[in-house]
Amino acid sequence: MFEVISDIKNIEIIAIGSSIRDIEWLRKTYGSGRWRKLKGFARIRFLDDGEEFDAEIHWYEAHGIGKVEMKIKELFD
């Protein structure tokens, strides 16, 4: 597990609505909404050992629901 410890920068939309591969699962798990898949860059901290890295992160987001399923795609030194 990790936590985001800075603002997320350079946010880009990767996919919207039906072009999201997991759209049915998102709706079933979190509810209906205008789902988007996004990516951005932020400073993160791993909770188990406290190490910090810059990282590219991906997540899903819908209005009224917020950010869900945040995952690390790449770490930078």
N, C-alpha and C positions, 0 to 999 in steps of 0.2 A: 504494500500500500504506500501511497505517497500523498503529499499535500502541495498545492500550488501556493508559493510564497511571494509571488510578484504578480503584477498585472499581466494578462495575456495580451501579447502584441502580434501584429501582422495577421489578424484573423481573416481567414478566407472560408467561403462556403464551398464545400466539396460536392454536396448533393442536396436536393430538396424533394420532399414528398415521395412520390412513387419511384423516383430514381434511387432511393435509399434501399439497399438490399434487404435490410432488416425491418422495414417499415411495419409490417404486420405484427412482428414481435414487439416493437416499441409501443404500438397502439394497445396491444393486449396487456403489456406489462405496466405501462405508465399512463395510458389514456390517449384519447384522440387529441390532436392539435396539429399545428402547422410545423411538422418536424423538419429539421435541417441537420445535416452533418457538417461540422466545422473543424478547422485545424488552426493552430496558432503556436506561438513560442512563448515560454515562460520559464521562470526559475522554479524548480521543484525540490522538495526535501523528502527523502525516504524515511518513513516512520520507524522502521526497525533499527537503523543505525545512525540516523541523522545526517547522512551524506547529502550534499546539495549539488545539483547539476542544472545546466540549461537544457531544455528539452523541447522537442516538437511533440505536441499533444493533440489528440483527436477526441471529439465528443459529439453527442447528439444534444439538441436543444429544441424546446418548443415553448411558445409563449404561455405563461401561467404554470409551466411545469419546471422549467429551468434546465440546467446542465445535468446530463446523466451519462453514465458509462464512459467516463473519462479514462483514456488510456495513453500510454507513452508509446510513441512511434520511433523516436530516436533520441539518444542522449548526446550532449556535447560537453567537452571539458571546459 
